[in-house]
């Protein structure tokens, strides 16, 4: 199959998307630096996998509370303004955590409360950010833009954790949080200088609850989207949540340190970046359903291998494969849903996507943290691999035509 480099970066021919792409590249490196340093700092303060799960749970609870409402805001108001408000809030929270850490006042409960507040900002940011892509590029290049958007995210997962590990060991966690706060200026600046054409907003005259029901009715009534969301919930709860165990895996299982933790997270990011770039190139071709299916089948095997071997090189290789499969499924799910949803429902349907994807994560984080504390991280991964294999198998058995959904 001929992979043309120019086709991979098609969406970058649009000025607004180039600004967004470059701003996100700066911001997301900082975001992953904070996420990595925050988890490791909490583990250093408590030594408990359960606390890692609680922090992940706290960061995800706002998704359940606010994401559907924020999706409605994205349909009723300027998506750019919603994102600006959320990104500015995240920047302030990063500086607060930096200040607490610099002064030596930081406590585990500070980290958990700030994780909740950061999750709240993210609950308003994520549906608007997902829907905003269609305001920057035409629909024929939407899949490419979504994949490139994801490639920036995954570049952050490669660079951010590695840099965080080095800076954490050299200067301490407070500098990781400070750099994150500064990095938000990249995406905020990009949003401010964009020239986004006014979007036709259909007046919603019903009550907010009725408007939300319209989005839910569409998502549940569309059979392929319904199965895509069921699968997304499973992998978020039992695959993505395993990343909360990486500090424990690096220290307890592999006998490493903060640098080891950064390497593990960067390995997953490398696999995710490879998947995003592949989808960016092939997104316009009729293979999306096949990539989605293959990624789902590879995922449980990668989890089994990760849980079965306790050697750093094997862990990194399996995390590359796991990252590839995770991002293949998530990116394709996003692209397929956005391709088949009408624009006047886009914010609400994407808020359901965010609710399922990010809302399942805190439940999984709490569950895998508890299982790891009781039975150890390796056994926890084996259990999660079994669950994922059952869900993927059932979906492919009950609805085999989904692999042809494009």
C-alpha positions as CSV (number, residue, x, y, z in Angstrom):
1,X,0.0,0.0,0.0
2,X,1.4,3.4,-1.1
3,X,1.6,5.8,1.9
4,X,2.1,9.3,0.6
5,X,3.6,11.8,3.1
6,X,1.7,14.8,1.7
7,X,-1.6,12.9,2.2
8,X,-0.7,12.3,5.9
9,X,-0.6,16.1,6.6
10,X,-3.5,17.3,4.4
11,X,-5.3,19.2,7.1
12,X,-2.2,21.4,7.7
13,X,-3.0,23.4,4.5
14,X,-5.6,25.2,6.5
15,X,-4.3,28.2,8.5
16,X,-6.6,27.8,11.5
17,X,-5.7,24.1,11.9
18,X,-1.9,24.9,11.6
19,X,-2.3,27.4,14.4
20,X,-4.2,24.9,16.5
21,X,-1.7,22.1,15.7
22,X,1.3,24.2,16.8
23,X,-0.4,25.5,19.9
24,X,-1.5,22.1,21.0
25,X,2.0,20.7,20.3
26,X,3.4,23.1,23.0
27,X,0.6,22.7,25.4
28,X,0.2,18.9,25.4
29,X,3.9,18.3,26.2
30,X,3.4,20.4,29.3
31,X,0.1,18.6,30.1
32,X,1.8,15.2,30.0
33,X,4.7,16.5,32.1
34,X,2.3,17.5,34.8
35,X,0.3,14.3,34.6
36,X,3.5,12.2,34.9
37,X,5.0,14.3,37.7
38,X,1.7,14.5,39.6
39,X,1.2,10.8,39.7
40,X,4.7,10.1,40.7
41,X,4.7,12.7,43.4
42,X,1.4,11.2,44.8
43,X,3.0,7.8,44.8
44,X,6.1,9.2,46.6
45,X,3.9,10.8,49.2
46,X,1.7,7.8,49.9
47,X,3.3,4.7,48.3
48,X,-0.2,3.4,47.6
49,X,-1.6,2.2,44.2
50,X,-5.0,2.8,45.7
51,X,-4.3,6.6,46.0
52,X,-3.3,6.6,42.3
53,X,-6.7,5.1,41.5
54,X,-8.4,7.6,43.7
55,X,-6.7,10.5,42.0
56,X,-7.7,9.1,38.6
57,X,-11.2,8.7,39.9
58,X,-11.3,12.3,41.1
59,X,-10.1,13.6,37.8
60,X,-12.9,11.8,35.9
61,X,-15.9,12.4,38.1
62,X,-16.5,15.9,36.6
63,X,-17.0,14.2,33.2
64,X,-20.1,12.5,34.6
65,X,-21.3,15.7,36.2
66,X,-20.7,18.3,33.4
67,X,-19.8,16.8,30.0
68,X,-23.3,16.4,28.6
69,X,-24.1,20.0,29.6
70,X,-20.9,21.2,28.1
71,X,-21.7,19.5,24.9
72,X,-25.0,21.5,24.8
73,X,-22.9,24.7,25.3
74,X,-20.8,23.7,22.4
75,X,-23.9,23.6,20.2
76,X,-25.4,26.8,21.5
77,X,-22.3,29.1,21.8
78,X,-18.8,29.7,20.3
79,X,-16.7,26.6,20.7
80,X,-13.6,28.7,20.6
81,X,-14.7,30.8,23.6
82,X,-15.6,27.7,25.6
83,X,-12.1,26.2,24.9
84,X,-10.4,29.5,25.8
85,X,-12.1,29.6,29.2
86,X,-11.3,26.0,29.9
87,X,-7.6,26.2,28.9
88,X,-7.1,29.4,31.0
89,X,-8.6,27.6,34.0
90,X,-6.2,24.7,33.5
91,X,-3.2,27.0,33.3
92,X,-4.2,28.6,36.6
93,X,-4.5,25.2,38.3
94,X,-1.1,24.2,37.0
95,X,0.5,27.3,38.6
96,X,-1.4,26.6,41.9
97,X,0.1,23.1,42.1
98,X,3.5,24.4,41.3
99,X,3.3,27.0,44.1
100,X,2.2,24.4,46.7
101,X,5.1,22.1,45.6
102,X,7.7,24.9,45.6
103,X,6.7,25.9,49.1
104,X,6.7,22.4,50.5
105,X,3.1,22.6,51.4
106,X,1.7,20.0,49.0
107,X,-0.3,17.2,50.5
108,X,-2.0,14.2,48.9
109,X,-5.4,15.8,49.4
110,X,-4.2,18.9,47.5
111,X,-3.3,16.7,44.5
112,X,-6.7,15.0,44.6
113,X,-8.7,18.2,44.9
114,X,-6.7,19.8,42.1
115,X,-7.2,16.7,40.0
116,X,-10.9,17.1,40.4
117,X,-10.8,20.8,39.5
118,X,-8.6,20.0,36.4
119,X,-11.1,17.3,35.5
120,X,-13.9,19.9,35.7
121,X,-12.1,22.2,33.3
122,X,-11.5,19.3,31.0
123,X,-15.2,18.3,31.1
124,X,-16.0,21.7,29.5
125,X,-13.0,21.7,27.2
126,X,-13.2,18.2,25.7
127,X,-16.5,18.2,23.9
128,X,-15.9,21.7,22.5
129,X,-12.3,20.7,21.4
130,X,-13.5,17.6,19.7
131,X,-16.3,19.5,17.9
132,X,-14.1,22.5,17.1
133,X,-12.1,20.4,14.5
134,X,-15.0,20.7,12.0
135,X,-14.9,24.5,12.4
136,X,-11.3,24.5,11.1
137,X,-11.3,22.0,8.2
138,X,-14.0,20.9,5.7
139,X,-15.6,17.5,6.2
140,X,-13.7,15.8,3.5
141,X,-10.5,16.3,5.5
142,X,-12.1,15.7,8.9
143,X,-10.6,12.2,9.5
144,X,-7.2,13.5,8.6
145,X,-7.5,16.4,11.0
146,X,-8.8,14.2,13.8
147,X,-5.8,11.9,13.3
148,X,-3.3,14.7,13.2
149,X,-4.9,16.2,16.3
150,X,-4.4,12.9,18.0
151,X,-0.8,12.7,16.7
152,X,0.0,15.9,18.6
153,X,-1.6,14.4,21.7
154,X,0.5,11.3,21.4
155,X,3.7,13.3,20.6
156,X,3.0,14.9,24.0
157,X,2.7,11.4,25.6
158,X,6.2,10.6,24.2
159,X,8.1,13.8,24.9
160,X,6.2,14.9,28.1
161,X,6.8,11.9,30.3
162,X,10.4,11.5,29.3
163,X,11.2,15.2,29.9
164,X,9.2,15.1,33.1
165,X,11.2,12.1,34.4
166,X,14.5,14.0,33.7
167,X,13.3,17.3,35.2
168,X,11.7,15.6,38.2
169,X,15.0,13.9,39.0
170,X,17.1,17.0,38.4
171,X,15.0,20.0,39.6
172,X,11.9,18.4,41.3
173,X,8.2,18.1,40.4
174,X,7.4,21.8,41.0
175,X,9.3,22.7,37.8
176,X,7.2,20.2,35.8
177,X,4.0,21.9,37.0
178,X,5.5,25.4,36.2
179,X,6.4,24.4,32.7
180,X,3.0,23.0,32.2
181,X,1.4,26.3,33.2
182,X,3.6,28.3,30.8
183,X,2.8,25.8,28.0
184,X,-0.9,26.7,27.9
185,X,0.1,30.1,26.4
186,X,0.8,28.2,23.2
187,X,-2.8,27.0,22.6
188,X,-4.4,30.2,24.1
189,X,-2.3,32.3,21.8
190,X,-3.3,30.2,18.8
191,X,-7.0,30.5,19.6
192,X,-6.8,34.3,20.0
193,X,-5.2,34.8,16.5
194,X,-7.5,32.4,14.6
195,X,-9.9,33.8,12.1
196,X,-12.8,31.4,12.5
197,X,-15.8,32.0,10.3
198,X,-19.1,32.5,12.2
199,X,-20.9,29.2,12.6
200,X,-24.6,28.9,11.8
201,X,-26.1,28.0,15.2
202,X,-29.6,26.5,15.0
203,X,-31.7,28.0,17.8
204,X,-32.6,25.5,20.4
205,X,-36.0,26.3,21.7
206,X,-36.7,23.3,23.8
207,X,-35.6,22.9,27.4
208,X,-31.9,21.8,28.0
209,X,-33.1,18.4,29.0
210,X,-35.1,17.9,25.8
211,X,-32.1,19.1,23.7
212,X,-29.8,16.6,25.5
213,X,-32.3,13.8,24.8
214,X,-32.1,14.6,21.1
215,X,-28.4,13.9,21.2
216,X,-28.8,10.7,23.3
217,X,-31.6,9.5,21.0
218,X,-29.4,9.8,17.9
219,X,-26.4,8.1,19.5
220,X,-28.4,5.2,20.9
221,X,-30.6,4.8,17.8
222,X,-27.7,4.6,15.4
223,X,-26.7,0.9,15.7
224,X,-23.0,1.2,14.6
225,X,-22.4,4.2,16.9
226,X,-24.0,2.4,19.7
227,X,-21.6,-0.5,19.4
228,X,-18.7,1.8,18.9
229,X,-19.5,3.5,22.2
230,X,-20.0,0.2,24.1
231,X,-16.5,-0.9,22.9
232,X,-15.1,2.5,23.8
233,X,-16.4,2.2,27.4
234,X,-14.7,-1.2,27.8
235,X,-11.3,-0.1,26.6
236,X,-11.4,3.1,28.6
237,X,-12.3,1.2,31.8
238,X,-10.0,-1.8,31.4
239,X,-7.2,-0.6,29.1
240,X,-6.6,3.1,29.5
241,X,-7.0,2.9,33.2
242,X,-4.0,0.6,33.4
243,X,-1.8,3.6,32.8
244,X,-2.6,4.8,36.4
245,X,-0.5,1.8,37.6
246,X,2.7,2.8,35.8
247,X,4.3,4.4,38.9
248,X,3.7,1.1,40.8
249,X,4.9,-0.9,37.8
250,X,8.1,1.1,37.4
251,X,8.9,0.9,41.1
252,X,7.5,-2.3,42.6
253,X,7.5,-4.6,39.6
254,X,10.5,-3.4,37.6
255,X,12.5,-2.0,40.6
256,X,13.0,1.3,38.7
257,X,12.4,5.0,39.5
258,X,10.8,8.1,38.1
259,X,12.9,7.9,34.9
260,X,11.6,4.3,34.4
261,X,8.1,5.6,34.8
262,X,8.7,8.2,32.1
263,X,10.1,5.6,29.7
264,X,7.1,3.4,30.1
265,X,4.6,6.2,29.4
266,X,6.7,7.4,26.4
267,X,6.7,3.9,25.0
268,X,2.9,3.8,25.0
269,X,2.9,7.3,23.4
270,X,5.3,6.1,20.6
271,X,2.8,3.4,19.7
272,X,-0.1,5.8,19.8
273,X,1.7,8.3,17.6
274,X,2.4,5.6,15.0
275,X,-1.3,4.7,15.0
276,X,-2.3,8.4,14.6
277,X,0.0,9.0,11.7
278,X,-1.1,5.7,10.0
279,X,-4.8,6.8,10.3
280,X,-4.0,10.3,9.1
281,X,-2.6,8.7,5.9
282,X,-5.3,6.1,5.4
283,X,-8.3,8.0,6.8
284,X,-9.8,8.8,3.5
285,X,-9.6,5.2,2.3
286,X,-12.3,2.5,3.0
287,X,-10.3,0.7,5.6
288,X,-11.3,2.4,8.9
289,X,-13.6,-0.4,10.0
290,X,-10.8,-2.9,9.4
291,X,-8.2,-0.9,11.4
292,X,-10.7,-0.6,14.2
293,X,-11.3,-4.3,14.3
294,X,-7.6,-5.2,14.1
295,X,-6.7,-2.8,16.9
296,X,-9.4,-4.2,19.1
297,X,-8.1,-7.8,18.6
298,X,-4.4,-6.9,19.2
299,X,-5.2,-5.0,22.4
300,X,-5.9,-7.9,24.9
301,X,-2.8,-9.8,23.6
302,X,-0.6,-6.8,24.4
303,X,-2.1,-6.5,27.9
304,X,-1.5,-10.2,28.5
305,X,2.1,-9.9,27.5
306,X,2.6,-6.8,29.6
307,X,1.2,-8.6,32.7
308,X,3.2,-11.7,32.1
309,X,6.8,-10.4,31.8
310,X,8.6,-8.2,34.4
311,X,11.5,-6.9,32.3
312,X,11.8,-3.3,31.2
313,X,12.5,-4.0,27.5
314,X,9.5,-6.3,27.2
315,X,7.3,-3.9,29.1
316,X,8.3,-1.1,26.7
317,X,7.7,-3.2,23.6
318,X,4.3,-4.3,24.7
319,X,3.4,-0.8,25.7
320,X,4.2,0.4,22.2
321,X,1.9,-2.3,20.8
322,X,-0.8,-1.4,23.4
323,X,-0.5,2.3,22.6
324,X,-0.9,1.5,18.9
325,X,-4.0,-0.6,19.4
326,X,-5.6,1.9,21.9
327,X,-5.2,4.9,19.6
328,X,-6.3,2.9,16.5
329,X,-9.6,2.1,18.2
330,X,-10.1,5.5,19.8
331,X,-9.2,7.6,16.7
332,X,-11.3,5.5,14.3
333,X,-14.2,5.6,16.8
334,X,-14.0,9.4,16.9
335,X,-13.7,9.8,13.2
336,X,-16.6,7.4,12.4
337,X,-18.9,9.1,14.8
338,X,-18.0,12.6,13.6
339,X,-18.5,11.5,10.0
340,X,-22.1,10.3,10.6
341,X,-23.4,12.9,13.0
342,X,-25.3,16.0,11.8
343,X,-23.5,19.3,12.7
344,X,-26.4,20.7,14.8
345,X,-26.1,17.6,17.1
346,X,-22.3,17.4,17.0
347,X,-21.5,19.0,20.4
348,X,-24.1,16.9,22.1
349,X,-23.1,13.6,20.5
350,X,-19.4,14.3,21.0
351,X,-20.2,15.0,24.7
352,X,-21.6,11.5,24.9
353,X,-18.4,10.2,23.3
354,X,-16.4,12.2,26.0
355,X,-18.7,10.9,28.7
356,X,-18.2,7.3,27.7
357,X,-14.5,7.6,27.0
358,X,-13.3,9.8,29.8
359,X,-16.1,8.9,32.2
360,X,-15.4,5.2,32.2
361,X,-11.7,5.9,32.9
362,X,-12.1,7.0,36.6
363,X,-14.3,3.9,37.4
364,X,-11.6,1.7,35.8
365,X,-8.8,3.7,37.6
366,X,-10.5,3.1,41.0
367,X,-11.1,-0.6,40.2
368,X,-7.6,-1.4,38.9
369,X,-6.0,0.5,41.8
370,X,-8.0,-1.6,44.3
371,X,-7.2,-4.8,42.4
372,X,-3.5,-3.9,42.2
373,X,-3.4,-3.2,46.0
374,X,-5.1,-6.6,46.7
375,X,-3.5,-8.9,44.1
376,X,-0.6,-6.9,42.5
377,X,-0.4,-5.0,39.2
378,X,0.6,-8.1,37.0
379,X,-2.5,-10.1,38.0
380,X,-4.7,-7.0,37.5
381,X,-3.5,-6.6,33.9
382,X,-4.3,-10.3,33.2
383,X,-7.8,-9.8,34.5
384,X,-8.3,-6.6,32.3
385,X,-6.9,-8.5,29.3
386,X,-9.6,-11.2,29.7
387,X,-12.4,-8.7,30.0
388,X,-11.3,-6.8,26.9
389,X,-11.0,-10.0,24.8
390,X,-14.6,-11.0,25.9
391,X,-16.0,-7.6,24.9
392,X,-14.2,-7.3,21.6
393,X,-15.2,-10.9,20.8
394,X,-18.9,-10.4,21.6
395,X,-19.1,-7.2,19.5
396,X,-17.5,-8.8,16.5
397,X,-19.8,-11.8,16.9
398,X,-23.0,-9.9,17.4
399,X,-22.4,-7.2,14.8
400,X,-19.7,-8.4,12.3
401,X,-20.6,-5.8,9.7
402,X,-19.1,-3.0,12.0
403,X,-15.7,-3.8,10.5
404,X,-17.1,-2.5,7.2
405,X,-18.5,0.7,8.7
406,X,-16.8,3.7,7.0
